[in-house]
Amino acid sequence: MNINKAQIIVVVLGILIVAGGIFSYNKSTDSFKEIFSKVSAELASKEFIRERVDGIFTVKDDELSALNNLPAGVYPKIHFSLDQVVSTDAGILLGGTKPYLSNIRILLEDFANDPVLFAAEVISMPKDMLLYVKLNELSGFPMDLSSIKGKWWRMDLKALVKNLGGTESDDILKAVEQGGIPNVSKEERQEQLAIVEKYENAARIKKLGDGQIEGSPSYRFSITLEKTELKNMLTELLGVIVKNAGEGQKVDALEIAAGIEDALQMIDIHNIELLVHKENYLPIQVKSSIEISDETGKNTGTMDLSVIIDGASPVEIKAPANSTDFMYLFSNLMTGMEIK
């Protein structure tokens, strides 16, 4: 199993974002442990959770800024938001076989003369490798795409790999099927938490004055990461996740460790703040800033993130009754034909 740096960065960010409170087991902060044990109990009682991610990625590229005639020190920005409902047995990283529902919104600012806006509703059916997308907002593109809005478009990922993967398509599909993260059992979840508990020095936690989550009173904590301990924890945690993900996969522990070390050199996570609803212990909110560098150490961007996790009412997520294959859309766009 080959793991490249991009994959490692995505996995590291995923673990840190989705499990923003994972460092709660720092034994030097008793009040924090007590509060977060109640958070864990609340989450465990939920069948579904709602995750809301809001962020701004600033692209620190002087050439791109000059190309767009931006003042010195002003850079293009990507505003993004994700609002989704998932089953609580999806684990630390989204996966498994159960479908989930997402709303995605992306705004590109100062990349062109006009802002580019993309907003869509997405239904993911991991078991069948199907993705359904409905475009609700679309503007700022150089061509008229209004005719594709408001319709469900179906992406058969298995067929897509078969069509584009060539002679390697079967190997790619096998890797996807074996590498997918299954529903996490109670035993696997306990194994992951045991690793986190072992690295209690991966973070220093300090209680701050009370804050607010969406206008409601909340407990407020700051979290400072210790990179060496964090690297060791993530290496072991990722190794366990990959081990449980598929049978017969050989994962080189040294390769994982080296990849995580490189990724942590390229991302600097700081100003982490955790808020916990005072009365119900849900929602919780994690806010942080992330500096991203290239392999030479040059800063290439800054990401400001807010993640809110709450319980959600049970939902039945089904595939749309009517949808059109994405390849039909793709072929029409490539040939410039009008989409009806």
matplotlib code that plots the C-alpha trace (Angstrom):
import matplotlib.pyplot as plt

x = [0.0, 1.6, 0.8, 1.7, 2.1, -1.2, -3.1, -1.2, -2.1, -5.8, -5.8, -4.1, -6.4, -9.4, -8.5, -7.8, -10.9, -13.5, -12.0, -11.2, -11.9, -9.8, -7.1, -9.6, -8.0, -5.1, -5.1, -3.9, -7.2, -9.8, -12.6, -12.0, -12.1, -15.3, -16.9, -15.8, -16.8, -20.4, -19.8, -18.8, -21.8, -24.1, -22.5, -22.7, -26.5, -27.0, -27.7, -26.8, -24.6, -24.5, -21.2, -20.8, -17.5, -16.8, -13.4, -11.4, -8.3, -6.1, -3.8, -0.5, 0.7, 2.2, 2.2, -1.5, -2.3, -0.4, -2.2, -5.5, -4.2, -4.6, -2.9, 0.3, -0.5, -4.0, -4.5, -7.2, -9.5, -11.5, -14.5, -16.0, -18.7, -19.9, -23.0, -23.7, -25.5, -23.7, -24.3, -22.3, -20.8, -18.8, -15.8, -13.1, -12.9, -16.0, -16.4, -18.3, -21.3, -24.0, -25.2, -24.7, -26.1, -24.0, -24.5, -21.4, -20.8, -17.6, -16.9, -13.7, -12.8, -10.3, -9.3, -11.0, -13.0, -16.1, -16.5, -17.2, -19.9, -20.7, -23.3, -24.6, -26.5, -24.7, -25.9, -23.1, -23.9, -20.5, -21.7, -22.7, -19.9, -22.6, -22.6, -25.6, -25.1, -27.7, -26.4, -28.4, -26.2, -23.7, -22.4, -19.3, -18.4, -17.4, -20.2, -23.9, -24.5, -28.0, -29.6, -27.8, -29.0, -31.8, -31.3, -29.8, -26.7, -25.5, -21.8, -21.2, -17.6, -17.1, -18.1, -16.0, -12.9, -13.6, -13.9, -10.9, -8.6, -7.6, -5.7, -5.3, -9.0, -9.5, -6.5, -7.8, -11.3, -9.8, -7.7, -10.7, -12.8, -10.0, -9.0, -12.4, -12.9, -15.6, -18.1, -16.1, -16.9, -17.0, -13.7, -12.0, -13.2, -11.8, -8.5, -8.3, -9.2, -6.6, -3.9, -5.1, -5.0, -1.5, -0.3, -1.8, 1.1, 0.2, -1.7, -1.7, -5.2, -6.1, -9.5, -10.4, -13.3, -16.7, -17.6, -20.6, -21.7, -24.2, -25.3, -25.5, -23.2, -20.3, -17.2, -14.1, -10.6, -7.4, -5.4, -1.7, -0.2, 3.1, 4.4, 6.6, 4.0, 1.3, 3.4, 3.8, 0.1, -1.1, 1.4, 0.0, -3.6, -3.4, -1.7, -4.5, -7.2, -5.5, -5.0, -8.7, -9.7, -9.0, -7.6, -4.4, -3.0, 0.7, 1.4, 4.9, 5.0, 8.1, 6.4, 3.4, 5.7, 7.7, 4.6, 3.1, 6.3, 6.5, 2.8, 3.3, 6.3, 4.0, 1.1, 1.3, -1.9, -2.2, -4.8, -7.0, -10.1, -12.7, -16.1, -18.7, -22.3, -22.8, -26.3, -26.5, -22.8, -23.7, -22.9, -19.2, -17.1, -13.5, -11.8, -8.3, -5.9, -3.6, -0.5, 0.5, 3.9, 5.5, 8.3, 10.9, 9.2, 7.7, 4.3, 1.7, -1.5, -3.6, -6.7, -9.1, -11.6, -14.7, -16.2, -19.4, -20.6, -24.1, -26.6, -29.1, -32.6, -32.7, -32.9, -33.6, -31.2, -32.3, -31.1, -33.1, -36.0, -34.8, -31.3, -29.1, -25.8, -22.8, -21.2, -24.1, -23.4, -19.7, -20.0, -22.3, -20.0, -17.1, -18.9, -20.5, -24.0, -27.0, -28.1, -31.8]
y = [0.0, 3.3, 6.4, 9.7, 13.0, 14.4, 11.4, 11.7, 15.4, 14.7, 11.9, 14.0, 17.0, 14.7, 13.1, 16.5, 18.2, 15.5, 14.5, 18.0, 17.0, 13.8, 15.4, 15.6, 12.8, 15.0, 13.8, 17.1, 18.8, 17.0, 19.4, 19.0, 15.2, 15.3, 17.7, 15.7, 12.4, 13.9, 15.0, 11.4, 10.0, 12.4, 11.5, 7.8, 8.1, 9.6, 7.5, 10.4, 13.5, 16.7, 18.2, 21.8, 23.0, 26.6, 27.8, 30.3, 29.3, 32.2, 31.3, 33.2, 33.3, 36.7, 35.9, 35.0, 38.2, 40.3, 38.5, 39.6, 43.2, 42.8, 45.2, 44.0, 41.7, 40.8, 37.3, 35.2, 33.3, 30.1, 30.3, 26.9, 25.3, 21.7, 20.8, 17.0, 14.4, 11.1, 7.9, 7.8, 4.5, 6.1, 6.4, 9.1, 9.3, 9.1, 5.7, 2.5, 1.5, 3.7, 6.7, 10.3, 13.6, 16.7, 20.3, 22.0, 25.6, 27.0, 30.7, 31.6, 35.3, 37.3, 34.4, 36.1, 39.3, 37.9, 35.7, 32.0, 30.4, 26.7, 25.2, 21.6, 18.9, 15.6, 12.1, 9.5, 5.8, 4.2, 0.6, 0.9, 3.5, 5.9, 9.7, 11.9, 15.7, 18.4, 21.9, 24.6, 27.6, 28.2, 31.5, 33.3, 30.6, 31.7, 29.6, 29.4, 26.4, 27.3, 24.3, 21.9, 23.4, 21.8, 18.3, 15.2, 14.0, 10.4, 9.5, 5.7, 5.7, 2.1, 2.6, 5.8, 3.9, 1.1, 3.7, 5.8, 3.4, 1.4, -1.9, -0.9, -0.4, -3.7, -3.1, 0.4, -0.9, -3.6, -1.1, 1.1, -1.8, -3.0, 0.5, 1.8, 2.4, 0.1, 0.8, 1.0, -1.6, -0.9, -2.8, -0.8, 2.5, 1.5, 0.6, 4.0, 5.8, 3.7, 5.1, 8.6, 8.1, 6.8, 10.0, 12.4, 14.8, 15.3, 18.4, 21.0, 22.1, 25.3, 26.4, 29.9, 32.2, 31.1, 31.6, 31.1, 28.6, 30.3, 32.5, 29.8, 29.8, 27.4, 26.1, 27.3, 25.7, 26.3, 23.4, 23.6, 20.6, 19.0, 17.9, 15.0, 13.3, 14.2, 12.6, 9.4, 9.3, 9.8, 7.2, 4.6, 5.7, 5.7, 2.3, 0.8, 2.5, 1.1, -2.3, -2.5, -1.1, -4.1, -7.6, -8.6, -5.1, -4.7, -1.3, -0.1, 1.5, 3.4, 4.8, 6.0, 7.6, 9.4, 10.6, 12.0, 13.7, 15.3, 16.4, 17.9, 19.8, 21.3, 22.1, 24.2, 24.0, 26.7, 28.8, 25.8, 26.6, 24.1, 25.2, 22.8, 23.7, 24.3, 22.8, 19.9, 19.3, 19.3, 21.0, 21.3, 23.6, 23.5, 26.6, 26.8, 28.3, 26.3, 27.6, 25.5, 25.4, 23.7, 21.3, 24.1, 25.6, 28.6, 29.6, 29.0, 29.5, 29.9, 28.1, 29.3, 26.6, 26.3, 22.8, 22.3, 18.8, 18.1, 15.4, 15.1, 13.6, 10.2, 10.6, 8.1, 8.8, 7.4, 7.8, 10.3, 8.7, 10.4, 11.2, 11.5, 9.9, 12.3, 11.0, 12.5, 15.8, 15.5, 14.5, 17.5, 19.9, 18.7, 19.0, 22.3, 21.0, 22.4, 20.3, 19.7]
z = [0.0, -1.1, 0.9, -0.6, 1.2, 0.0, 1.4, 4.7, 5.0, 4.3, 6.9, 9.5, 9.0, 9.0, 12.3, 13.9, 12.5, 13.1, 16.4, 17.6, 21.2, 21.0, 23.3, 26.1, 27.9, 29.3, 32.9, 34.3, 33.5, 35.7, 34.9, 31.2, 31.5, 33.4, 30.9, 27.9, 29.4, 29.3, 25.7, 24.8, 26.6, 24.7, 21.3, 22.1, 22.7, 19.2, 16.1, 13.8, 14.2, 12.4, 11.4, 10.2, 8.9, 7.9, 6.7, 4.7, 2.8, 1.9, -1.1, -0.5, -4.0, -5.0, -8.7, -8.6, -6.6, -9.2, -12.1, -10.5, -9.8, -6.0, -3.6, -1.9, 0.9, -0.4, -1.7, -3.3, -0.8, -0.9, 1.4, 2.0, 4.2, 4.7, 6.6, 6.8, 8.7, 9.2, 11.2, 14.5, 13.6, 10.7, 13.0, 13.2, 9.4, 7.3, 5.7, 6.2, 4.2, 5.4, 3.3, 4.4, 3.3, 2.7, 1.7, 0.2, -0.6, -2.1, -3.0, -4.9, -4.2, -6.2, -8.5, -11.5, -12.3, -10.7, -7.7, -8.5, -6.4, -6.2, -3.9, -4.0, -2.1, -2.1, -1.2, -0.8, -1.0, -0.1, -0.3, -3.9, -4.7, -6.0, -5.5, -6.3, -6.7, -7.1, -8.0, -6.2, -6.9, -9.7, -10.8, -12.1, -14.6, -18.2, -19.7, -19.0, -16.8, -15.6, -17.3, -15.1, -11.8, -9.7, -11.2, -9.6, -11.3, -10.6, -10.4, -10.6, -9.2, -10.0, -13.7, -13.8, -12.6, -15.1, -18.0, -17.0, -15.2, -18.2, -17.5, -13.8, -13.1, -11.4, -9.1, -8.3, -7.4, -5.3, -3.4, -2.9, -1.6, 0.7, 1.8, 2.6, 6.4, 7.6, 10.4, 13.6, 16.2, 19.9, 20.3, 17.5, 19.0, 22.4, 20.7, 19.1, 22.4, 24.3, 21.9, 22.5, 26.3, 26.0, 24.4, 27.0, 26.5, 22.9, 24.0, 26.7, 27.7, 29.5, 30.7, 29.6, 30.5, 29.3, 25.7, 23.4, 20.7, 18.4, 21.3, 24.0, 27.0, 26.7, 28.5, 26.7, 26.5, 24.6, 23.2, 22.4, 20.4, 21.0, 17.6, 18.6, 20.8, 18.2, 15.4, 17.4, 18.3, 14.7, 13.4, 15.8, 15.4, 11.6, 11.6, 13.6, 11.4, 8.2, 9.8, 10.5, 7.1, 5.0, 5.2, 3.5, 3.2, 4.1, 5.6, 6.2, 9.6, 8.7, 5.6, 7.6, 10.2, 7.5, 5.7, 8.9, 9.9, 6.4, 6.7, 10.1, 8.7, 6.1, 8.4, 11.6, 13.6, 16.2, 18.1, 18.8, 20.9, 22.0, 23.2, 24.9, 25.4, 29.2, 29.6, 27.2, 26.5, 22.8, 20.5, 20.7, 18.5, 17.5, 16.1, 14.8, 12.3, 10.1, 8.3, 5.3, 3.8, 0.7, 0.9, 1.0, 4.1, 2.2, 3.6, 0.8, 2.6, 5.8, 6.7, 9.4, 10.5, 12.6, 13.2, 15.1, 16.0, 17.4, 17.6, 14.8, 14.5, 12.8, 9.0, 6.2, 3.4, 0.1, -3.5, -5.5, -7.5, -10.7, -11.7, -14.8, -15.3, -14.8, -18.0, -20.0, -18.4, -19.0, -22.7, -23.3, -21.6, -23.6, -26.9, -26.0, -26.6, -24.8, -21.8, -21.7]

ax = plt.figure().add_subplot(projection="3d")
ax.plot(x, y, z, "-o")
ax.set_aspect("equal")
plt.show()
